[in-house]
Amino acid sequence: MDREAKEEYFVVIQAKDMGGHMGGLSGTTTVTITLTDVNDNPPKFAQSLYHFSVMEDVALGEPIGRVKANDLDIGENAKSSYDIIEGDGMDIFEITTDAQTQDGVIRVRKPLDFETKKSYTLKVEAANIHIDPRFISGGPFKDTATVKIVVEDADEPPVFSSPTYLLEVHENAAINSVIGQVTAHDPDVSSSPIRFSIDRHTDLERQFNINAEDGKITLATPLDRETNMWHNITIVATETRNHSQVSRVPVTIKVLDVNDNAPEFASEHEAFLCENGKPGQVNISMFFMLYNLEC
């Protein structure tokens, strides 16, 4: 018998008295016979090849597609688990079973990068969870399918060559002299040109300028290490083709000392001379403190 071909049978049973001889009475009843299921069918993918596409900036854990292995059995016998068994993206993607639909849900587990790798090919397997040992010879109770995933380019913001910059400049540097440079590039294949600017909220006195094309930072006003030894500014990189793609980087500028301050006495000083001093004899006591602004 095969439940998948016919699940219910209706049988009419007749009972006669008098041994079935002439003149006897009879009665009938209908008996419904329902076949219970056993796991004698493997899961089967609806198609052997699946195609999906995903943006490279998709969030980790986000589902990118579903595959389905159908099983003619029902209930527990129809439940399957999914696994990625081969492919060049086994560490990039994962597949889990949707308990409600029995679909295999493919998710991203590691960041994607269109510029590094544009496509992946996976081999996924669906296998029955509950195997009936009486029918194990009819196996294997599993099936495989190929999944091709295409990574699509997403517009990414500029990337600076360093997460932070530290520049040093002598306090007597000339106005318009170059004190350093920042660099950034567009990681996308289209590679948009980059324009640089200074976030003026971090340079309220406008002591520095930057070349919008090459990122060279120049001095706009004189520096004084004794007044301010450190300056912290933020450089902004913007794609010229898409002004919404912006990156920022902190730049710390250390002002180096030069010897531009003469020593100064802290206060007026007094000298004391003994009244019985002899001619030609030095006998003077002086008390003073001397300050030098240089370090």
N, C-alpha and C positions, 0 to 999 in steps of 0.2 A: 504494500500500500504506500501511497505517496501523498502526504498531507498537502504538499505544494501544488499537486495536480487536483486533488479533491479533498476538501477538509471534512465534509459532513456527508453521511449516508442516512437515508430514511428507509426503514424496513417495516413492512406491514406484516404483522403476525396474526394468524387466525387460529382460534381454538374451537374444537367441535366436541360435543359429548356423544354418547352412544358409540364411541369408537369410530365415529365418522360414518355410521350407517344411515341409511335412509330414515328420515323423520327426526334426526338429531338436530339440536340447536347449536348455533355457533356465534362467536363474538370475535371482533378484530380490534387491534390497537396498533398504533404506529410508534416505532422505536427510532429515536434519533441517535446515531452513532457519530461522535465527534472524535477525530484523530488528534491526539496531542503531538506536539512538535518535538523532534529530536534534532540535534545539530548534525545534519547530514549534507549541508550545503556550505561552500566557502564564500567569503565576501568577494565581490567582483566590482572593479572600478567601472564607472559608466563610460570612461574613455581612457585610452592608453597614454595620451599626452595632454597636459594642461599648460596653458600660457597665462602668465600674470605679469603685470608691470607695476613698478613702485617708484615713488620719488625718493631720491637719495637722502632727503632730510626727514624721512618718516620717523615718527617717534618709536623708541624701543618698546617692544611688546605689542605694537599695533598690528592687527591682522591684515594681511595683504591678499589673501585668497583662501578658498575652501575647495577641498576635493571630497568625493563621495564614493564609498564602496558599498554597493547594495548587497544585501543578504536575503535570500528567499525564506530563511527561517524567521522566527518571531521571538520576542521576549529576550531572555538572557542569551539564547542561542544565536541571536542576530547581532549581538554587541561585538564591536571590533575596537582594537587599539591601532594607532597610527605611529609610524616611525620613519625617520629619514635614514636609509641604510647605505646610500652612496651619494657622491656628488662633491662639487667643489665649493659648496656653501654649507657644509654640515655644521660648522661652528658659527655661521652667520644667521641661520634660520632654525626654527624649531616647529614641530607640529604637535598639536594636542587634539584630543577628541572632545567634541561638543556633546555633552551628555544628553541633551534634549534631541538633537537632530542626527547624532552619530556621524556628523561631518568631521573631516580632518581639517583643522584650522591652522594655517601656516602663518607664523609671526616672525618679526625681526627681533633678533636677540643681541646683535652687535651693529654699530653704526655702518652705514653704507657710504661709499664714495664713488660717484660716477666717474671721476677722473682717474681712479685707480682700477676699477673693474666695472664693466658695463652690463654683464649678464652672468647668470648662474644656472647650472643644471643639477637637479636633484632627482634621486630615485626614492620614492616613498612606498612604504609597504603597509597594507591593512591586514591584520590577522585577528581571527576569532579569539576572544578572551576565554570562552568556555569550550573546551574540546571534549566530546563524548568518546571515550576510549573504544566503544563498540564500533565506531565508524572511522577510526583513525586511518584505516587502510584506504579510505576514500579521499584522503587529503592530497596535497597540503591544504589546510584551511586558511589560506592567505592569498593575497594578490599584490601585484606591484604596478606602479604607473610612473611616468616621467613628468617632472615639473620643470618648466623653463621660466626663469624670472628675469625680466629686463629692468635694469636700473635706469631711471630717467633723470636727466640733469635738473638740478634746482639752483636758482640764482643764490650764490653764497656771498657774504660780505667779504671785504678785503682782509687779508691776513698779513700782519706785521712780521718782519723777520725776527723780532724779539718780543717777548711779553712785556718787558720794561727796558728803559734806556737810562744810562747814567753818563752824563757829559761833564767835562771839567773845562773851566775857562779862567784865565787870569783876570784879575779885577781891572787891569789896565788895558784890556783888549779894546781894539778900535771899533768904533761904530761901523756896522755893516759887515764886520768880519764873521766868517763862518765858524761856528762853535761846535757843530756836529750835524749828523744827518740821520733820518729815519727812512726805512724802506718798507714797502708793502706791495702785495700783488693780488690780483683777482684769481682765486683758485679754479674758476670755471674755465671750460674749454674756450668760451668766447673771449675771455681775458680782456675785460674792459679796462681802459686807462684809469689811473687813480689820481685824484687831486687831494692835496694835503692842506690842512688849516690848523690854526691854534684855537682851542676853546678859550675864548677871551674871559670867561668866568674864572679861569685858572691863571690868567695873566692880566689882571685889572689895570696894572700900570703900563701895559704894553711895552715891556722891556725886550721882547723877542719877536722876531718875524720868521716866517717859513716860506720857502719857495714852493708854490703849489704844485709844480711839475716834478721836482726831484727830491723834495723833502729835506733840503738843506736849511738848517736853523741858523739865523744870523742875529747879531746883537743890535737892538734898536735904540737903547739908551745906556748911558754909562753905568757900570757896576761899582759897588762899594762893599767889599767883603766885611768891613767893620760894621756896616749897617745890616746887611743880610747875606749870610754865607751860603744859604741854600734857596733854590727856587724850584717849585714843583708845578709843572704845566702838563696839560693834556693835549696830545696831537690827534686830530681827526682825519681819517682816510675815507674818502667817498668815491664810489664808482661814478664815472662821468655818464654812463649809459643808464644808470638806475640810481637816482639819488637816495632812494630808501635803503640802499645797501651801504651801511656805515660801520666802521670799526674805530675804536679809541685805544690809545696806549699812553701810559704815564711816562713822563720824561722828567728825571731829576737832574738839576744842573748845580754843580758844586763850584763855588767861586774860590779860586786859589789866591793866596796872598802875594802881594809884592810889597817891597819896602818903600811905602809912600807916606809914612808918618814919623816925624822926629820925636825923640823922647821928651817928655814934659815933667817938670817938677809938680808934685801933688799940691804943694803950698809953698809960701815964702819960708825961707830958712833963716836961722839966727846963728851967729858965731860968738863964742865966748873966749876972751883973752885975759890971761892973768896979769894983774897990775905990776907984779914984780918980775916980769919977763925981761930977759937980757936982750940987748941989741943983737940981731942976727939969729935969734932963737925963735923957732916956730912952736907956738904953744896955743893952738886954737882948737877948740872943740866945735864940731858942726853936726847938727841933727837934721836930716831931711829924708824924704822918700821920693824915689824916682819911678815914674810910670812910662811904659812903652806900649802903645796900642798894637804893635805888631806881635804876632804869635809865632 
